[in-house]
Amino acid sequence: MTREEAPQSPVTKQVYWTVFAMAVGWVFIYLDRVLIFPLLPVISIEFELTDTTTGLIASGYFFFYVLMQIPTGLIGDKYGLKNVLFVMYLVVGIALIGIGLLSFNYYVLILFVSLHGFGAGAYYSASYGITINSVPVNRRGIASAIVTTGMALGLAIGLSIAGPLAELFDSWRHPFVLLSIPTILIAIFIYLVTKNSEGVPQPSSGLSIDVFRNRDLIVLSLAAFCSLYGYWVLISWAPTYFVLQRGYDLSSAGQITAIVALTSIPGALIWGPISDKIGRKKLSIVLLIGASVAITFIAGSTSNLQVSIALAIYGLLSALAWNPVLVAWAGDLASQRGEGAGSAMGLLNAFAVGSSFIGPALTGLISDLTGSLASGFYMGAVSLLIGAILVCFVRETTGNNKVLIC
């Protein structure tokens, strides 16, 4: 193995706009996605649901979200990532309208939540594929960190405003209709920004499946599965846990959970650039183990102050904070083998978010069986430890701004 200096190239104004647009797009994908979680207690009462059937609402979203990861990555590399992104983002806006105006039956709600997941399923592979192809190798960590801040902002806003908006409108449905308007406008904004971007990869002549033979990328994707399992168990169930088992009201439950999102912003901005300097592997192991310990403390905390501190520490180390390192690492592994970035991001997130349609429903089942959601959080902590072990078997790609080439 030999080391070669990472290629250097100028960062143009168009690159800045592209990265900004990808970040803004994540704000609304995440805001729209998590809007429903603080409202699950109200929805479960209206439809007379058990914890298991309540968990299926989130799992329905993530099933179709995961289903679209690899296909949209492959199709995006062939026909243009920006084209796939624009069409599927519009589907997200349409689904929000359906949730808000037509979901007066549990199964119809599941249908439109799933449609939302179907549309949003294109965004990870498209946004990070465009980002990886638009920025120099030695800027991938920081660029991915900036894009990831959009996730964190959307998560924080969605968790914080869901309860107050529902109380303001005296309906859990109206916030979805309201958010459909800016969502559709953002789809148009992203398309206009990326339309003439030189950094956005051009369509290829065929579908590339070489990425599925990349052993390091597959192992890294399994580690991402473990990380996202704990993350979405916490995000989807923490508001309900705080309402039903800790005595919080609907608004404060969502707002305290938003601490995770707020602290993940500095986490992402710190860890992404650091990984460009010192390497991805050791940093990833530390973050995964630390996140496991933090989730354990969230479930075991006995006071509001302890819960808040544990949530803040988890956010700083969480899957969202680790994501810039993860994306940059996956981009390194794919580009070294000449594989499409969209396909690589699709494979990565298919594995990662695969845990997300399992986690919410499984946690609901565990709660029904044990009488406590805390048991589900402990399982999330164990999953993170398994992820840390898996990362040990992935090849390092960078350190001191150098890329390892085999």
C-alpha positions in Angstrom: 0.0 0.0 0.0 1.2 3.5 -0.8 0.1 6.9 0.4 -0.7 9.7 -2.0 -1.5 13.3 -1.3 -5.3 14.0 -1.6 -6.0 15.9 -4.8 -6.4 19.6 -4.3 -8.7 21.8 -6.4 -10.2 25.2 -5.9 -13.6 25.6 -4.1 -15.8 27.8 -6.3 -18.8 29.9 -5.3 -21.0 27.3 -7.1 -19.6 24.6 -4.8 -20.5 26.7 -1.7 -24.0 27.2 -3.1 -24.3 23.5 -3.8 -23.3 22.5 -0.3 -25.6 25.1 1.2 -28.6 23.8 -0.9 -27.9 20.2 0.2 -27.9 21.4 3.8 -31.2 23.4 3.4 -32.8 20.3 1.8 -31.9 18.2 4.8 -33.6 20.8 7.1 -37.0 20.1 5.7 -36.5 16.4 5.1 -35.7 16.0 8.8 -38.3 18.6 10.0 -41.1 16.9 8.0 -39.9 13.4 9.1 -39.8 14.0 12.9 -42.8 16.2 13.0 -44.9 13.2 13.7 -42.9 11.7 16.6 -44.0 14.3 19.4 -47.6 13.8 18.2 -47.6 10.0 18.5 -49.3 10.1 22.0 -52.2 12.1 20.5 -52.4 9.9 17.4 -52.3 6.7 19.4 -55.2 7.9 21.6 -57.3 9.0 18.5 -56.8 5.6 16.8 -56.7 3.6 20.0 -53.3 2.1 19.2 -51.0 -0.1 21.3 -47.3 0.7 21.5 -46.6 -1.9 18.8 -49.1 -0.4 16.3 -47.9 3.1 17.2 -44.3 2.0 16.4 -45.5 0.7 13.0 -46.2 4.3 11.9 -42.5 5.2 12.1 -41.5 1.7 10.8 -43.8 2.2 7.7 -41.9 5.4 6.9 -38.5 3.8 7.3 -39.4 0.7 5.4 -40.0 2.6 2.2 -37.2 5.1 3.0 -34.8 2.2 3.1 -36.3 0.5 0.1 -35.4 3.5 -2.1 -31.8 4.0 -1.0 -30.0 1.7 -3.4 -32.3 2.1 -6.4 -32.2 5.9 -6.3 -28.4 5.9 -5.9 -28.0 3.6 -8.9 -30.6 5.5 -11.0 -29.1 8.9 -9.9 -25.6 7.8 -11.1 -27.1 6.9 -14.4 -29.7 9.6 -15.1 -28.4 12.4 -12.9 -28.6 12.7 -9.1 -30.1 16.2 -9.2 -33.0 15.0 -11.4 -33.9 12.1 -9.1 -33.6 14.4 -6.1 -36.0 17.0 -7.5 -38.7 14.6 -8.4 -38.6 12.6 -5.2 -38.5 15.8 -3.1 -41.8 16.9 -4.7 -43.2 13.5 -3.7 -42.3 14.4 -0.1 -44.4 17.6 -0.3 -47.4 15.7 -1.8 -47.2 13.1 1.0 -47.3 15.9 3.6 -50.6 17.2 2.1 -52.0 13.7 2.2 -51.1 13.2 5.9 -52.7 16.6 6.8 -55.9 16.4 4.7 -56.7 12.7 4.2 -55.4 10.7 7.1 -58.6 10.2 9.1 -58.0 6.4 9.2 -55.0 4.6 10.7 -54.2 2.7 7.5 -54.5 5.9 5.3 -52.1 7.6 7.7 -49.6 4.6 7.3 -50.0 5.0 3.5 -49.1 8.6 3.3 -46.3 8.3 5.9 -44.9 5.5 3.8 -45.2 7.7 0.7 -43.3 10.4 2.5 -40.5 7.8 3.3 -40.6 6.7 -0.4 -39.9 10.2 -1.6 -37.3 11.1 1.1 -35.5 7.9 0.4 -33.7 9.5 -2.5 -32.2 12.4 -0.5 -29.3 10.8 1.3 -27.7 9.2 -1.8 -28.4 12.2 -4.0 -27.4 15.0 -1.5 -24.2 13.3 -0.3 -23.4 11.9 -3.8 -23.5 15.5 -5.1 -21.5 16.7 -2.2 -18.8 14.1 -2.5 -18.5 14.8 -6.2 -18.5 18.6 -5.8 -15.8 19.1 -3.2 -12.0 18.3 -3.1 -11.1 15.1 -1.2 -9.4 17.0 1.6 -12.7 19.0 2.2 -15.1 16.0 2.3 -15.2 15.9 6.1 -16.1 19.6 6.6 -18.4 19.7 3.6 -20.3 16.6 4.9 -20.4 18.3 8.3 -22.1 21.4 6.9 -24.6 19.3 5.0 -25.3 17.3 8.2 -26.1 20.4 10.2 -29.2 20.7 8.0 -30.3 17.3 9.5 -29.7 18.5 13.0 -31.5 21.9 12.5 -34.5 20.1 10.9 -34.6 17.6 13.7 -34.5 20.3 16.4 -37.1 22.5 14.7 -39.4 19.6 14.0 -39.3 18.2 17.6 -39.7 21.7 19.0 -42.6 23.0 17.0 -44.8 19.9 16.5 -46.5 20.1 19.9 -47.0 23.9 19.9 -48.4 23.9 16.3 -50.8 21.1 17.1 -52.0 23.0 20.2 -52.2 26.2 18.2 -54.3 24.6 15.4 -56.1 22.3 17.9 -55.2 19.5 15.4 -52.2 17.2 14.9 -52.9 17.2 11.1 -52.6 20.9 10.2 -48.9 21.2 10.8 -48.3 18.8 8.0 -50.3 20.9 5.5 -48.4 24.0 6.6 -45.0 22.4 6.1 -45.9 21.1 2.7 -45.6 24.6 1.2 -41.9 25.4 2.0 -41.0 21.8 1.3 -42.2 22.1 -2.3 -40.5 25.5 -2.7 -37.2 24.0 -1.4 -37.4 21.3 -4.1 -37.5 24.0 -6.7 -34.6 25.9 -5.0 -32.4 22.9 -5.0 -33.0 22.1 -8.6 -32.2 25.6 -9.7 -29.0 25.7 -7.7 -27.7 22.3 -9.0 -29.0 22.7 -12.5 -25.8 24.2 -13.9 -23.3 23.2 -11.3 -20.1 21.9 -12.8 -19.4 19.9 -9.6 -22.5 17.8 -9.9 -21.7 14.5 -11.6 -23.1 13.9 -15.1 -25.2 10.8 -15.8 -23.3 7.7 -16.7 -23.8 5.2 -19.5 -25.0 2.4 -17.3 -25.9 1.2 -13.8 -22.8 0.4 -11.7 -22.9 -2.5 -9.2 -19.2 -2.6 -8.4 -20.0 -0.9 -5.1 -21.7 -4.1 -3.8 -18.3 -5.9 -4.0 -16.6 -3.3 -1.8 -16.0 -5.3 1.5 -14.9 -2.3 3.5 -17.9 -0.2 2.5 -20.3 -3.1 3.4 -18.7 -3.5 6.9 -18.9 0.2 7.4 -22.5 0.1 6.4 -23.2 -2.6 9.0 -21.6 -0.3 11.6 -23.9 2.5 10.4 -26.9 0.1 10.9 -25.9 -0.3 14.5 -25.4 3.4 15.1 -28.7 4.4 13.5 -30.6 1.7 15.4 -29.9 3.4 18.7 -30.4 6.9 17.3 -33.9 6.3 15.8 -35.1 4.3 18.8 -34.3 7.3 20.9 -35.7 9.9 18.6 -38.9 8.1 17.8 -39.7 7.0 21.3 -38.1 9.5 23.7 -41.0 12.0 23.4 -43.6 9.3 24.2 -41.3 8.0 27.0 -41.1 11.5 28.6 -44.9 12.0 28.4 -46.1 8.6 29.6 -43.3 7.6 32.0 -41.6 10.8 33.1 -44.6 13.2 33.4 -43.7 15.8 30.7 -46.4 17.6 28.7 -46.6 17.2 24.9 -44.6 20.3 24.0 -41.8 20.0 26.6 -41.3 16.3 25.7 -40.5 17.2 22.1 -38.4 20.2 23.1 -36.2 18.3 25.6 -35.7 15.6 23.0 -34.5 18.3 20.6 -31.5 18.8 22.8 -30.0 15.8 20.9 -30.3 17.7 17.6 -28.9 21.0 19.0 -25.8 19.4 20.4 -25.2 17.2 17.3 -24.6 20.4 15.3 -21.3 21.3 17.0 -20.5 17.6 17.1 -20.8 17.3 13.4 -18.8 20.5 12.7 -16.1 19.3 15.1 -15.7 15.6 14.1 -15.9 16.1 10.3 -12.9 18.4 10.0 -11.0 16.4 12.7 -11.4 13.2 10.7 -9.9 15.0 7.7 -6.8 15.6 9.8 -6.3 12.5 12.0 -8.3 9.8 10.2 -11.7 8.2 10.4 -11.3 4.9 12.3 -10.1 5.8 15.8 -12.5 8.8 16.0 -15.4 6.6 14.9 -14.7 4.0 17.6 -14.6 6.7 20.3 -17.9 8.3 19.1 -19.8 5.0 19.0 -18.7 3.8 22.4 -19.4 7.2 23.9 -22.9 7.3 22.4 -23.6 3.9 23.8 -22.8 5.1 27.3 -24.9 8.2 26.9 -28.0 6.3 25.8 -27.6 4.1 28.9 -27.6 7.2 31.1 -30.7 8.6 29.4 -32.7 5.5 30.3 -31.3 5.3 33.8 -31.4 9.0 34.8 -33.6 9.9 37.7 -33.9 13.7 37.4 -34.7 16.2 34.7 -31.2 17.7 34.9 -29.6 14.3 34.5 -31.8 13.5 31.5 -30.9 16.9 29.9 -27.2 16.4 30.4 -27.3 12.8 29.1 -29.3 13.9 26.0 -26.8 16.7 25.3 -23.8 14.3 25.6 -25.5 11.8 23.4 -26.2 14.5 20.7 -22.6 15.5 20.7 -21.6 11.9 20.0 -24.7 10.6 18.2 -25.2 9.1 14.7 -25.9 12.6 13.4 -22.6 13.9 14.8 -20.8 10.9 13.4 -22.5 11.2 10.0 -19.9 13.6 8.4 -17.1 11.2 9.3 -19.2 8.2 8.0 -20.0 9.9 4.7 -16.5 11.1 4.1 -15.1 7.6 4.9 -17.6 5.9 2.5 -16.8 8.5 -0.2 -13.1 7.7 0.2 -13.7 4.0 -0.1 -15.8 4.3 -3.2 -13.7 6.9 -5.0 -10.5 4.9 -4.5 -12.1 2.1 -6.5 -13.7 4.4 -9.1 -17.3 3.6 -7.9 -20.3 6.0 -8.2 -20.8 8.2 -5.2 -24.6 8.0 -5.5 -24.5 4.2 -5.5 -22.1 4.2 -2.5 -24.2 6.6 -0.5 -27.3 4.6 -1.4 -25.7 1.3 -0.2 -24.5 3.0 3.0 -27.8 4.5 4.0 -29.8 1.4 3.0 -28.0 -0.6 5.6 -27.9 2.3 8.1 -31.6 3.2 7.9 -32.6 -0.5 7.7 -32.3 -0.4 11.5 -34.8 2.5 11.6 -37.9 0.5 10.5 -36.9 -2.3 12.8 -36.0 -0.2 15.8 -39.3 1.7 16.5 -41.6 -1.3 16.1 -39.3 -3.6 18.0 -39.0 -1.1 20.8 -42.8 -0.8 20.9 -43.0 -4.6 21.2 -40.4 -4.6 24.0 -42.3 -1.9 25.8 -45.6 -3.9 25.6 -43.7 -7.0 26.9 -41.7 -5.3 29.7 -44.0 -2.4 30.6 -41.1 0.1 30.0 -39.6 1.9 27.1 -36.3 2.1 28.9 -35.5 -1.6 28.0 -35.6 -0.6 24.3 -33.1 2.2 25.0 -30.7 -0.3 26.6 -30.9 -2.5 23.5 -29.9 0.6 21.4 -26.8 1.0 23.6 -25.8 -2.6 23.0 -26.2 -2.0 19.2 -23.8 0.9 19.3 -21.1 -1.2 21.0 -21.5 -3.8 18.2 -21.0 -0.9 15.7 -17.8 0.1 17.4 -16.5 -3.4 17.0 -17.4 -3.5 13.3 -15.6 -0.3 12.6 -12.3 -1.9 13.8 -12.4 -4.1 10.6 -12.8 -1.2 8.1 -9.7 0.1 6.3 -8.5 3.6 7.3 -8.4 6.0 4.3 -7.0 9.3 5.5 -4.8 10.9 8.0 -2.9 14.2 7.9 -4.7 15.0 4.7 -3.4 11.9 2.9 -5.4 9.2 1.3 -4.5 5.5 1.5 -4.5 4.0 -2.0 -4.3 0.2 -2.5 
